[in-house]
Amino acid sequence: MSAACVLPLGDNPLPSLPITQCLMTVALVWFRRDLRCVDHAALYHALREHERVYCAFVFDTDILDALPTRADRRVEFIHAAVVELDRALEALSREAGGSGSGLIVRHGRAQEAIPALAQALGVDAVYVNRDYEPAAIARDRAVAERLAEHGRTLRDFKDQVIFDRDEVLTQAGQPFSVFTPYKNAWLRKLDPFYLQAYPIAPRARRLAPKPAGEGVPALGRIGFEPTDLRGLALPTGASGARALFGDFCGRIEDYRIARDFPAVKGVSYLSTHLRFGTIPVRELAAYAVHQGGAGAQTWLSELIWRDFYQMILWHHPRVVDQAFRPEFDRIRWDDAPALFDAWREGRTGYPIVDAGMRQLLRSGYMHNRLRMIVASFLTKDLGVDWRLGERHFAAHLNDYDLAANNGGWQWAASTGCDAQPYFRIFNPVTQSQKFDPEGRFIRRYVPELARVPDRHIHAPWQMDAATQSRACVQIGRDYPAPVVDHALARERTLARFAVTKGG
């Protein structure tokens, strides 16, 4: 490439610079949490700037080997998305008049596999979409250093959020720490430009055929086994994301109200697909903006929360294991393994808490309202460190995302940015009465209480012996009595935080 031909390093999806006269030879696009071949920033730039583009995915053993079980729904979800992506790239290439393409798949340490693959293919550059997690940043730095040893570059692009890093700052040029001002600045900055899709098809003919013998290994070949994923209401791959989005579009007007009721089909169920990038966030945000109305605007706010927490993680990586507000690292949490076990196994004696925790264990999913309730209960009622709850969610959530999970837990524990004030403590009974008034969700996941009358379903320990007998449940035998008294636990929490605040 001549010195006079400078390629733009920004994220403009429709750049105006004529580029056809300064194409480099070969590039490699490394897919990670962006498992689709439409509206894909890194793929777009690679196709635009190179004559031939290979595509690769790595089942990274640095991540996989740390998982506690070989039957992990997320690995199976990723595997299914990779299989579909491989076929989609092949079809995209042939439809554009190319000779076919697909994914080159490796199983090993990504920071070793990608430089080795770049060397074997003789590529000039590796293209990726950015990740904001500290471990991923360190991995990418290591890959970039290895590539540089052989004169290659790693080029990264914004793709999983609308605005990242320093794009939305306060008037003083500092990162926001409160969501509402951030949201207002985010909306002021928003322009149709930022919601444009990256067009892939016009240059898809440049997709290079994968070498002979390459293919996606079976799940067992990478050391994992099938789970119950196919029996859950979670379709996989870009086609699954498209089906869920289409269904949600017909319900989005009701989202503002329906989203808080776990027994109602009120949310999009797209969180796992957003986590692994099987659908572009630009399309979702553009739809919400175009649709308008209370439901769409409320959903757009949830997408902005994603950007906010990714921004927080990038600017403050210490939040992974420290409180965003350092004074709260002085909190003395209780060492209560028996209470923690009761919480994570769904046997606290508070039905809405237990239903949420059992939903998580059974399906890998938990309704967002329930995430707030159970997190508040662990930290404010049981006095257990939020980090233990965050790790439990990390082990089980299909949609686990470090930034959002950490942000949500610190919000509930009152240790984070824009957190729930420590003196506002969710009452699990009133939350249950408000958001599952008839106990429909509770009965689905706590069948011991199936015959309990509506008036007692939220606090079954208040039933007398005769009512318990008629409901075929004995509290303390068939279903546990409450492990703590909420009123007393609330006073302990207020005292705990008052000491930390110097009160």
Backbone hydrogen bonds, N-H to C=O, Kabsch-Sander energy under -0.5 kcal/mol:
donor,donor_aa,acceptor,acceptor_aa,energy
5,C,2,S,-1.4
6,V,4,A,-0.9
7,L,5,C,-0.6
22,C,19,I,-1.9
23,L,20,T,-0.5
24,M,49,E,-2.3
27,A,52,R,-2.2
28,L,125,A,-2.0
29,V,54,Y,-3.0
30,W,28,L,-0.6
30,W,127,Y,-2.7
31,F,29,V,-0.8
31,F,56,A,-2.9
35,L,276,F,-2.4
36,R,34,D,-2.2
39,D,198,Y,-0.7
40,H,198,Y,-0.5
41,A,39,D,-0.5
44,Y,40,H,-2.5
45,H,41,A,-2.4
46,A,42,A,-2.3
47,L,43,L,-2.5
48,R,44,Y,-2.1
49,E,45,H,-1.6
50,H,46,A,-1.1
51,E,24,M,-1.6
51,E,25,T,-0.5
52,R,25,T,-1.7
53,V,206,R,-2.1
54,Y,27,A,-2.9
55,C,102,G,-0.5
56,A,29,V,-2.7
57,F,104,I,-2.2
58,V,31,F,-0.6
59,F,106,R,-3.2
60,D,58,V,-1.4
61,T,108,G,-1.8
63,I,60,D,-1.2
64,L,60,D,-2.7
65,D,61,T,-2.1
66,A,63,I,-0.8
67,L,64,L,-1.5
72,D,70,R,-0.6
73,R,71,A,-0.5
76,E,72,D,-1.9
77,F,73,R,-2.6
78,I,74,R,-2.8
79,H,75,V,-2.8
80,A,76,E,-2.4
81,A,77,F,-2.1
82,V,78,I,-2.7
83,V,79,H,-2.3
84,E,80,A,-2.1
85,L,81,A,-2.5
86,D,82,V,-2.6
87,R,83,V,-1.7
88,A,84,E,-2.4
89,L,85,L,-2.5
90,E,86,D,-1.7
91,A,87,R,-2.5
92,L,88,A,-2.7
93,S,89,L,-2.3
94,R,90,E,-2.1
95,E,91,A,-2.6
96,A,92,L,-1.2
97,G,94,R,-1.6
98,G,93,S,-3.0
104,I,55,C,-2.5
105,V,103,L,-0.6
106,R,57,F,-2.2
108,G,59,F,-1.4
110,A,108,G,-0.5
112,E,109,R,-1.6
113,A,109,R,-3.1
114,I,110,A,-2.4
116,A,112,E,-1.8
117,L,113,A,-2.4
118,A,114,I,-2.8
119,Q,115,P,-2.1
120,A,116,A,-2.3
121,L,117,L,-2.4
122,G,118,A,-1.0
123,V,118,A,-1.8
124,D,26,V,-3.2
125,A,26,V,-0.8
126,V,153,T,-2.8
127,Y,28,L,-3.2
128,V,155,R,-2.6
130,R,157,F,-3.1
137,I,133,E,-2.7
138,A,134,P,-2.3
139,R,135,A,-2.2
140,D,136,A,-2.7
141,R,137,I,-2.1
142,A,138,A,-2.1
143,V,139,R,-2.4
144,A,140,D,-2.7
145,E,141,R,-2.2
146,R,142,A,-1.9
147,L,143,V,-2.7
148,A,144,A,-2.4
149,E,145,E,-1.2
150,H,147,L,-1.7
151,G,148,A,-1.9
152,R,147,L,-2.4
153,T,124,D,-1.1
155,R,126,V,-2.9
155,R,153,T,-0.5
157,F,128,V,-1.3
167,E,164,D,-2.5
169,L,167,E,-0.5
170,T,174,Q,-3.2
173,G,170,T,-2.2
182,Y,178,V,-1.4
183,K,179,F,-3.3
184,N,180,T,-2.4
185,A,181,P,-2.3
186,W,182,Y,-2.9
187,L,183,K,-2.7
188,R,184,N,-1.9
189,K,185,A,-2.0
190,L,186,W,-1.5
194,Y,191,D,-1.8
195,L,191,D,-0.5
195,L,192,P,-1.3
196,Q,193,F,-1.2
203,R,200,I,-1.4
204,A,201,A,-1.7
206,R,203,R,-2.1
207,L,204,A,-1.9
208,A,53,V,-3.0
214,E,211,P,-1.8
221,R,218,A,-1.0
222,I,218,A,-0.8
222,I,219,L,-1.1
223,G,220,G,-1.4
224,F,219,L,-1.8
225,E,70,R,-2.4
231,G,228,D,-1.5
232,L,228,D,-0.5
232,L,229,L,-1.5
234,L,232,L,-1.8
240,G,236,T,-1.4
241,A,237,G,-2.1
242,R,238,A,-2.3
243,A,239,S,-1.9
244,L,240,G,-2.3
245,F,241,A,-2.6
246,G,242,R,-2.3
247,D,243,A,-2.0
248,F,244,L,-2.3
249,C,245,F,-2.2
250,G,246,G,-0.7
250,G,247,D,-0.8
251,R,248,F,-2.2
252,I,248,F,-1.2
254,D,251,R,-1.8
255,Y,252,I,-1.5
257,I,254,D,-0.7
258,A,254,D,-2.8
259,R,255,Y,-2.1
260,D,257,I,-1.3
261,F,258,A,-1.7
264,V,261,F,-1.9
266,G,264,V,-1.9
274,L,270,L,-2.6
275,R,271,S,-2.2
276,F,272,T,-1.8
277,G,273,H,-0.6
277,G,274,L,-0.5
278,T,273,H,-1.9
279,I,273,H,-0.7
284,L,280,P,-1.3
285,A,281,V,-2.8
286,A,282,R,-2.6
287,Y,283,E,-2.1
288,A,284,L,-2.2
289,V,285,A,-2.4
290,H,286,A,-2.5
291,Q,287,Y,-3.0
292,G,288,A,-2.2
296,A,292,G,-0.6
297,Q,293,G,-2.4
298,T,294,A,-2.1
299,W,295,G,-2.1
300,L,296,A,-2.5
301,S,297,Q,-1.7
302,E,298,T,-1.3
303,L,299,W,-1.8
304,I,300,L,-2.2
305,W,301,S,-2.1
306,R,302,E,-1.3
307,D,303,L,-1.6
308,F,304,I,-2.7
309,Y,305,W,-2.6
310,Q,306,R,-2.1
311,M,307,D,-2.5
312,I,308,F,-2.4
313,L,309,Y,-2.4
314,W,310,Q,-2.2
315,H,311,M,-2.4
316,H,312,I,-2.6
319,V,316,H,-2.3
320,V,317,P,-1.6
321,D,318,R,-1.4
322,Q,318,R,-1.2
325,R,415,T,-2.2
328,F,325,R,-2.5
329,D,326,P,-1.9
330,R,327,E,-1.2
331,I,328,F,-1.1
333,W,331,I,-0.9
334,D,383,G,-3.2
336,A,334,D,-1.1
340,F,336,A,-2.4
341,D,337,P,-2.4
342,A,338,A,-2.1
343,W,339,L,-2.2
344,R,340,F,-2.6
345,E,341,D,-1.8
346,G,342,A,-0.5
346,G,343,W,-1.1
347,R,342,A,-2.8
353,V,350,Y,-0.6
354,D,350,Y,-2.5
355,A,351,P,-2.7
356,G,352,I,-1.7
357,M,353,V,-2.3
358,R,354,D,-2.3
359,Q,355,A,-2.2
360,L,356,G,-1.9
361,L,357,M,-2.0
362,R,358,R,-2.5
363,S,359,Q,-2.5
364,G,359,Q,-0.5
364,G,360,L,-2.4
365,Y,359,Q,-0.7
371,R,367,H,-1.9
372,M,368,N,-1.7
373,I,369,R,-1.8
374,V,370,L,-3.1
375,A,371,R,-1.9
376,S,372,M,-2.2
377,F,373,I,-2.3
378,L,374,V,-2.2
379,T,375,A,-2.1
380,K,376,S,-3.3
381,D,376,S,-0.8
381,D,377,F,-1.2
382,L,377,F,-2.1
384,V,378,L,-2.5
388,L,385,D,-1.2
389,G,385,D,-1.0
390,E,386,W,-2.7
391,R,387,R,-2.0
392,H,388,L,-1.8
393,F,389,G,-2.4
394,A,390,E,-2.3
395,A,391,R,-1.7
396,H,392,H,-1.0
396,H,393,F,-0.7
397,L,393,F,-3.1
398,N,364,G,-3.3
399,D,364,G,-0.5
400,Y,397,L,-1.2
405,N,401,D,-3.1
406,N,402,L,-2.6
407,G,403,A,-2.3
408,G,404,A,-2.6
409,W,405,N,-2.3
410,Q,406,N,-2.5
411,W,407,G,-1.9
412,A,408,G,-2.3
413,A,409,W,-2.4
414,S,410,Q,-0.6
414,S,411,W,-0.9
415,T,410,Q,-1.8
416,G,410,Q,-1.7
419,A,416,G,-1.0
420,Q,411,W,-1.6
424,R,421,P,-2.3
425,I,423,F,-0.8
426,F,424,R,-0.5
431,Q,427,N,-2.5
432,S,428,P,-1.6
433,Q,429,V,-2.5
434,K,430,T,-2.0
435,F,431,Q,-2.5
436,D,432,S,-2.1
439,G,436,D,-2.2
443,R,439,G,-2.6
444,R,440,R,-1.3
445,Y,441,F,-1.5
446,V,442,I,-2.7
449,L,446,V,-2.2
450,A,447,P,-1.9
452,V,449,L,-1.7
456,H,453,P,-1.9
457,I,453,P,-1.1
457,I,454,D,-0.6
459,A,456,H,-0.9
462,Q,459,A,-2.1
463,M,460,P,-1.7
468,Q,464,D,-2.4
469,S,465,A,-2.2
470,R,466,A,-2.2
471,A,467,T,-1.9
472,C,469,S,-1.2
473,V,468,Q,-2.3
475,I,473,V,-0.6
476,G,479,Y,-3.8
477,R,474,Q,-2.1
478,D,474,Q,-2.7
479,Y,474,Q,-1.2
483,V,348,T,-2.4
486,H,484,V,-0.6
489,A,485,D,-2.7
490,R,486,H,-2.6
491,E,487,A,-1.6
492,R,488,L,-1.9
493,T,489,A,-2.2
494,L,490,R,-2.4
495,A,491,E,-2.1
496,R,492,R,-2.5
497,F,493,T,-2.5
498,A,494,L,-2.2
499,V,495,A,-2.0
500,T,496,R,-1.4
501,K,497,F,-2.6
502,G,498,A,-0.5
502,G,499,V,-0.9
503,G,498,A,-3.9
